[in-house]
Amino acid sequence: MKITIIGAGNVGYHLSQRLKEVGHTISQIFSRQTNKAVRIARILEASPIDNISSLTPDANLYIIAVKDDAIGLVAEKMRKRLPGNTWVVHTSGSTPSTVLAPHFNNYGIFYPLQTFSINRLADFLNIPILIDSNKELMKNRLHQLAETVSPKVYSINDAQRAVLHVTAVMVNNFTNHLYSMAEDILRQEELPMETLIPLIQETSKKVSLFPAKEMQTGPAVRGDVDTINRHLEYLEKFEDYKKVYEVMTASLKEMHGK
Ligand SMILES: NC(=O)c1ccc[n+]([C@@H]2O[C@H](COP(=O)([O-])OP(=O)(O)OC[C@H]3O[C@@H](n4cnc5c(N)ncnc54)[C@H](OP(=O)(O)O)[C@@H]3O)[C@@H](O)[C@H]2O)c1
């Protein structure tokens, strides 16, 4: 398939390379930063563009991978260069596909459900791709395209994707924030974060094997009140972290009937 990628951030960078790797042609890659567009385009053997008005209508599919709030605006600008029946998708987990509807007749979603960073290798064999479209033919073609990228492909509508995105925020953004808090406390106490790494790894391994609720341990589910009180006393000097500890403890007690 001939594909144009609009956006050269974390997702645009990794997804375009994967598409090229599995045999697709990347026609153009867009970044507002010329140097960035040129650098990535060289790897992709694609044409770099730093202005939406330079888009050409030669691709079979246009993938928008820009920040969520800019998707509608970018689609609006794209429409000035591309016919209304152009196939256009975006890669956002939380933005409805219908944000594209005012501009294009054939629109959809190509959402890789993973956390991407430019300097981390993306293992697409283990990245679920969630696809959707307002047109059955396009949905089938997106499904086929996604299967060339990953073995884990799901047809998921906007409402279902919104639910998955809420839970993705819980398991990734929130847990990572908890790691950051732990990191900060340990740094201030001059204690090594590396002592927690095996615990973090074992926790995430267990969740792929057993229901998370069954694997829950800790003072809140044991009902160890004195331990909890000692923790809260220690956290007096970290007011924000104490609030999070209290909310999490209350939620744990509620779920485990304590
Ligand atoms: N990162 C993830 O883990 C992840 C995972 C799945 C899905 N997603 C989704 O994928 C999309 C891209 O995310 P990302 O992480 O790749 O973001 P990112 O690394 O922050 O990159 C965002 C891209 O958006 C472009 N951009 C920002 N504002 C723009 C505007 N007003 N007009 C045109 N381009 C603009 C930036 O352009 P310049 O290069 O021109 O500065 C950059 O290339 C988002 O919808 C996000 O929800 C992200």
The ligand as a Gaussian input file, in Angstrom:
#p B3LYP/6-31G(d) Opt

LIG

0 1
 N        2.940000       8.167000      22.269000
 C        2.150000       7.150000      22.453000
 O        2.490000       6.300000      23.268000
 C        0.888000       6.976000      21.649000
 C        0.366000       5.676000      21.533000
 C       -0.742000       5.462000      20.736000
 C       -1.357000       6.532000      20.096000
 N       -0.865000       7.795000      20.255000
 C       -1.534000       8.882000      19.519000
 O       -0.780000       9.195000      18.356000
 C       -0.850000      10.600000      18.088000
 C        0.547000      11.171000      18.090000
 O        1.131000      10.975000      19.347000
 P        2.696000      11.062000      19.568000
 O        3.005000      10.445000      20.867000
 O        3.392000      10.599000      18.352000
 O        2.855000      12.619000      19.743000
 P        4.198000      13.455000      19.693000
 O        5.393000      12.601000      19.800000
 O        4.006000      14.571000      20.664000
 O        4.167000      14.022000      18.211000
 C        3.126000      14.850000      17.860000
 C        3.275000      15.282000      16.448000
 O        2.211000      16.214000      16.272000
 C        2.680000      17.280000      15.551000
 N        1.879000      18.455000      15.859000
 C        1.611000      18.987000      17.076000
 N        0.811000      20.055000      16.933000
 C        0.571000      20.188000      15.610000
 C       -0.187000      21.118000      14.839000
 N       -0.861000      22.099000      15.418000
 N       -0.208000      20.949000      13.506000
 C        0.456000      19.945000      12.927000
 N        1.199000      19.035000      13.587000
 C        1.248000      19.172000      14.924000
 C        4.133000      17.459000      15.957000
 O        4.664000      18.093000      14.893000
 P        6.096000      18.655000      14.600000
 O        6.944000      17.457000      14.273000
 O        5.766000      19.467000      13.432000
 O        6.532000      19.418000      15.796000
 C        4.572000      16.005000      16.146000
 O        5.096000      15.469000      14.942000
 C       -1.765000      11.187000      19.166000
 O       -3.067000      11.243000      18.656000
 C       -1.682000      10.182000      20.298000
 O       -2.847000      10.161000      21.086000
 C        0.258000       8.028000      21.003000

